[in-house]
Amino acid sequence: MRYSQLFLPTLKETPAEAEVVSHRLMLRAGFIRKLSAGVYTYLPYGLAALRRVEQIVREEMNRAGAQELLMPMVQPADLWKETGRYDKYGPELLRFVDRHERESCLGPTHEEVITDIVRRELHSYRDLPVNFYQIQTKFRDEIRPRFGLMRGREFVMKDAYSFDVSDEQAGVSYMKMYEAYRRIFTRCGLTFRAVQADSGAIGGNFSHEFMVLAKTGEDTIVVCTACEYAANMEKAEVRMPATIEVEAMLDIEKVETPGKRKVESVCEFLGVEPSRLIKTMIYLADGRPVAVLVRGDREVEEVKLKNLLQVADVELADDKQAFDATGVPTGYIGPVGLAIRVVADQEVALMRNAVTGANQKNYHLKNVNPGRDFQAEAFTDLRQITTDDPCPVCGGRLELTEGIEVGHIFKLGTSYSEKMQAMFQDSDGTEKPFVMGCYGIGVSRVVAAAIEQNHDDDGIVFPVPLAPFTAIILDLDPRDEKIDAAAQGLYRGLVEKGIDVLLDDRDERPGAKFKDADLLGIPFRITVGKKYLQDGIVELRERKGGEVEELAPAQLLTVLPPRIAEAINR
């Protein structure tokens, strides 16, 4: 491709709307243009990068035995009502009514549609296992779309769905996808971790997220420095100590704590550590109040709470809501005698002679003991893990790092097939529900995540497999016949070797060409200028690392192909 013929509108200044690195660079480098909030047009250069990801995904999905199909983006509401997700999914599901008064939605995911296909077409255990996938535009009506392609409303996704005869065989399909995902993200040149994750609105009982490690990642993940354990904060399990010191229980004492509502002020006033205080927090679980108990130095992990209560939504009650539920001002609420539902973090069960609110303004209780003074419906892991906690697998040291979710795989079980009566006849003649798995990759997000992980002050530094062009030739003086002829000759020679090349043949200043080449992030830059006239050599520069080599054109045609292969496998 010749730059003079390519629609590639680069920008010198950063648009005001850009919030993160990938958004800024994708706008400046002519990848995308905003149509409306969270909706973007992919320009030719951006689309080429997208197609690179799609190609890798297709190759590895096909290698794993999955079959590609394409399902409609518009889905009938009746299918979603069969599974109960039409109401449960929330406002992110864009619902509408057509001219025939039929309810429909724009698909954010396709579990219902694929299950409907399978229940109509597959009826015997002999048809299984099977895995179908598609690469398609999705829509989720995010309330606050931001960060460009990182959290848009419309996006490109690969979603796959496996169907098996048993949970054991579903585990085999799951691991095939797990390994396929590792190959996909490795081939994309990304630094990533597979982490244990919560299944969220998709459902299911086992899942992993694939996270690209980047400082600007939205998600915090927990990784062990001694083993392969990794999990997101929502899923990270807290390991309880093997032994504890047991204190003798003292008598409850009610003490006046005038104006002391916060953990820090109560502890300072009473001369105790926050770890000796039981914090009582009022949440609304699908609108109903529940008291959640954690140690004073801990924070509630709301996803763990939601999963325990098996509700669609939990939110921390405000002061009025908490007062309406308990009759007590926030800061003075405690579990002793509390008349609403109570659940507690597992650490609370080990506490002795703790401080709690007294359920009376300006008063707290000392020497409160779980079991003796109050009961909880459950004592389980409800708090956020910290770096002070040991690894739940090996006991090693934990670190927190930032990551960008680019893939998520789920072991769904029979939740969808049972609700939709998707059954097959097993080898013994009995009717059984299909055992399902679901596997997604945010294709457009992979491009953005790659930029978040690979950039410098001058622009993008693309991994070779994702770059729209592998090499760019800078013709520094198209008006000079010798320079232009050499640039054109190199262009033809590299194209003949199957290398994707962009020839910058614009009548522009050399400085502008160098800046654009760095901005675009093309892995190899070949410069043809005055050195060719003087010494018959051209300059080869690798974008990552900046190493420069001077070669004769014939040498470059020999040197570059293996250099590219080396960069891909690096």
GIKA-V184327 format. One line per field, one symbol per residue. phi: phi as a letter, one per 40 degrees, with the letter a starting at -180 (. if undefined). psi: psi as a letter, one per 40 degrees, with the letter a starting at -180 (. if undefined). burial: 1 if it has 24 or more other ideal C-beta (glycine too) atoms within 12 Angstrom, else 0. Layout:
phi: ???
psi: ???
burial: ???
This chain:
phi: .cdcbccaccbcbcccccbbdccccccccgcbbccadgbbcccdcccccdcccdccccccccccgcbcaabcccbccdcccccgcccccgccccbabcccgccaacccabdcccccccccbbbbdccbcabbbabacbbbcdcbcaggccaccbabbbbbabbbcacccccccccccdcccccdccccgbcabcbcaccgccghbaabbbbccaccccbcbbbccbaccaacccbdccccccbbcbccccccbcbcbdgcbcdcccccccgbcdccbccbbcbbbfgbcacbbbcccbbccccccccccfbcabacccdccccccbgbcchbcaccgccbdbbacdcccccbfccaccfadgbbbbgcbcgcbabbcabacbbccbccccdccbgccbbbacabcbaabbccgbdccccbfcbbccccgccbcccbbbabbccccdcccccdcbaaccicbccdcbcdbcbbbcccadccccccccccccdccccccgccbbccbccbcddcccccccccgcdbbbbbacccccbgbbbbbcccggcbbbacdcccccccdcccdccccc
psi: hhdeehgggihdihidehdiddddddddefdihhdahehihhiddddddddddddddddddddeeihhahiidhihddddddeeeddddaedhhiihaeefhhiihheifdddddddddddheiddeiiihiiihihihhghdgiifbedgidhihihhihihieidddddddddddddddddddddefihiihihiieaedaiehiiihhhhideidihihiheeaehiiiddehhhhiidiihhihhiiihhihghehdidddddddefiideehhhhhhihhfehihhhhiideiihhdddddddefidhiihiiddddddddehiieehieheheihhiiiddddeihfihiiefhhfiiiifhhiddeiiidihiheihiieeiihedeeahiihiiihheihiihdbedddddefhiihideeihiiihiihhihgdddddddddddgiadeaighiddehdidihhhgegeehddddddddddddddddeehhihhgeigiidddddddddddehdhhhhhadddddefiihhhhdhdehhhhiidddddddddddddddde.
burial: 111001010110000001111111111111111100011101111111111111111101100101000010101110110110100010011110000000011111111111111110010010011111111111111100101111111111111111111000110111111111111110111111111111111111011111111101111111110000111111111110000000000001001010011010011001010101111111111000111111110111111111111000011010000100110111111111110111111111111111111111001111111100110101111111100011100000011111111111111111111011011100000001111111111111111111111110001111111111111111111100011101111110110000111111110000001101111111111111101100001111111100000010100110110011001100
